[in-house]
């Protein structure tokens, strides 16, 4: 039977008028990935809502001196607080007080370890835009090499929401997108609480993080489901799992993801505890 036999003439005219079909929405992510516990979405799900865009106000904290009890991790003078994750000196460049990622040189991490900390860092995405999505200004704050707060140029550059700037990678998009344009200096203030295990190796406290980007809250004491690398290199079944106990004292790692992201003014201070001055 002719499928158009009962189709109104007007519709036939539209169907035959040569109007190009709507382009399918650009595929941003994946759906053949593990389901994220407690959500209707999958890891890197492109249909997850894109965070609302917020234009940050002037961030007067940029280049502000650290508090008196902070450990200065980078003040533009040297990289003595850092090492390559491959061992030895960091292979990133230090020019005019600015630390810059060297593609294919590997991540760098702090020599010291910190439990429950407040971290301040400033970064700038490459002013010259190259690539898109996950390939545009990708770096990250990888706490203990396993809990990533994403650094990405997400200024008018969509990607899967749980991988955009400020996402807890593969787990939770930020509440909002507070990115500045590429080339501009931006700030992250990250308050991290380490996970804890009891003597029997049972997880008794998940890692939790508060993230403020350019003076705007992205996460408020949000718990990690586990290690954030469940999709890249770690079996999918590991998603949502804390793979094995580790001490509360952890390193801060900065990710080399092929893009020349720049850093300055990095400091950290241990939170301590109430009634323990
Ligand atoms: Mg990254």
Boltz pocket constraint, residues with backbone or C-beta under 6 A from the ligand:
constraints:
  - pocket:
      binder: B
      contacts: [[A, 138], [A, 139], [A, 140], [A, 149], [A, 150], [A, 151], [A, 255], [A, 257]]
      max_distance: 6.0
